[in-house]
Amino acid sequence: MNRQSDESKPEDMAQREPANRGARKHPLNSQPRYLLVAWILLLLLGAFFVFASLSDLAADAKTGLPSDHLEAFHTIVGMTWASAQQSSPKLTQYVTLLQQLKKCSR
């Protein structure tokens, strides 16, 4: 009984060996294509969030206040952003700094 099991082992190894060789030739094919597409889409999504944050910070650095906050600033303070920059530049610099810190902490 032992002889038959010993003789069958080399045959099993011979059958497995060509299958292993084929798998080693194409390492990229071992991963499904949809996973590659998913990773690429995730990287693009991450790059979009980084780009959006940096461009928003750059726009705030130029004008000092996001355009969608100009009306709220006018309602609260009672003057426009441009007139506030002329009358008290330190105050507008402080508001700009608070806006940038708020965006960085998100």
C-alpha positions as CSV (number, residue, x, y, z in Angstrom):
1,M,0.0,0.0,0.0
2,N,2.9,2.4,0.7
3,R,4.4,1.7,-2.6
4,Q,1.4,2.9,-4.5
5,S,1.1,6.1,-2.6
6,D,4.9,6.7,-3.1
7,E,4.6,6.2,-6.8
8,S,1.6,8.6,-7.1
9,K,3.4,11.5,-5.5
10,P,5.8,12.2,-8.4
11,E,2.9,12.1,-10.8
12,D,1.0,14.6,-8.8
13,M,4.0,16.9,-8.7
14,A,4.4,16.6,-12.4
15,Q,0.8,17.6,-12.9
16,R,1.1,20.6,-10.6
17,E,4.3,21.9,-11.9
18,P,3.1,23.1,-15.3
19,A,0.2,24.9,-13.7
20,N,2.5,26.7,-11.3
21,R,4.8,27.8,-14.2
22,G,1.9,29.4,-16.1
23,A,0.9,31.4,-13.0
24,R,4.4,32.7,-12.5
25,K,4.7,34.0,-16.1
26,H,1.9,36.6,-15.7
27,P,1.9,38.1,-12.2
28,L,-0.3,41.0,-13.2
29,N,-3.0,38.6,-14.4
30,S,-3.4,37.1,-11.0
31,Q,-5.3,40.2,-9.8
32,P,-8.7,40.8,-11.3
33,R,-9.0,43.8,-13.6
34,Y,-11.8,45.4,-11.6
35,L,-9.5,45.7,-8.6
36,L,-7.0,47.7,-10.7
37,V,-9.8,49.9,-11.9
38,A,-11.1,50.4,-8.4
39,W,-7.7,51.4,-7.1
40,I,-7.2,53.9,-10.0
41,L,-10.7,55.4,-9.2
42,L,-9.8,55.7,-5.5
43,L,-6.5,57.5,-6.3
44,L,-8.3,59.9,-8.6
45,L,-10.9,60.6,-6.0
46,G,-8.2,61.3,-3.4
47,A,-6.3,63.5,-5.8
48,F,-9.5,65.5,-6.4
49,F,-9.9,66.2,-2.6
50,V,-6.3,67.3,-2.3
51,F,-6.6,69.6,-5.3
52,A,-9.9,71.0,-4.1
53,S,-8.5,71.8,-0.7
54,L,-5.4,73.4,-2.0
55,S,-7.2,75.5,-4.6
56,D,-9.6,76.7,-1.9
57,L,-6.8,77.7,0.4
58,A,-5.1,79.5,-2.5
59,A,-8.3,81.4,-3.3
60,D,-8.7,82.4,0.3
61,A,-5.1,83.6,0.5
62,K,-5.7,85.9,-2.5
63,T,-9.0,87.5,-1.6
64,G,-9.1,86.8,2.2
65,L,-12.6,85.4,2.3
66,P,-14.5,82.8,0.3
67,S,-17.0,84.2,-2.1
68,D,-19.9,82.4,-0.5
69,H,-19.1,84.1,2.9
70,L,-19.0,87.7,1.6
71,E,-22.8,88.2,2.1
72,A,-22.6,86.7,5.6
73,F,-19.7,89.0,6.5
74,H,-21.7,92.0,5.2
75,T,-24.7,91.0,7.2
76,I,-22.8,90.5,10.5
77,V,-20.4,93.4,10.3
78,G,-22.5,95.9,8.3
79,M,-19.8,96.7,5.7
80,T,-18.4,95.0,2.6
81,W,-15.3,92.9,2.7
82,A,-13.4,95.5,0.4
83,S,-14.3,98.4,2.7
84,A,-13.3,96.3,5.8
85,Q,-9.9,95.6,4.2
86,Q,-9.4,99.3,3.7
87,S,-10.6,100.5,7.1
88,S,-9.1,97.8,9.3
89,P,-6.6,95.4,7.5
90,K,-5.6,93.7,10.7
91,L,-9.2,92.6,11.4
92,T,-9.6,91.1,7.9
93,Q,-6.2,89.4,8.2
94,Y,-7.4,87.8,11.4
95,V,-10.7,86.6,9.7
96,T,-8.7,85.2,6.8
97,L,-6.4,83.3,9.3
98,L,-9.5,81.9,11.0
99,Q,-10.9,80.7,7.7
100,Q,-7.7,79.0,6.8
101,L,-7.4,77.3,10.2
102,K,-11.0,76.1,9.9
103,K,-10.3,74.5,6.5
104,C,-7.1,72.9,7.6
105,S,-8.7,71.3,10.7
106,R,-11.4,69.5,8.6
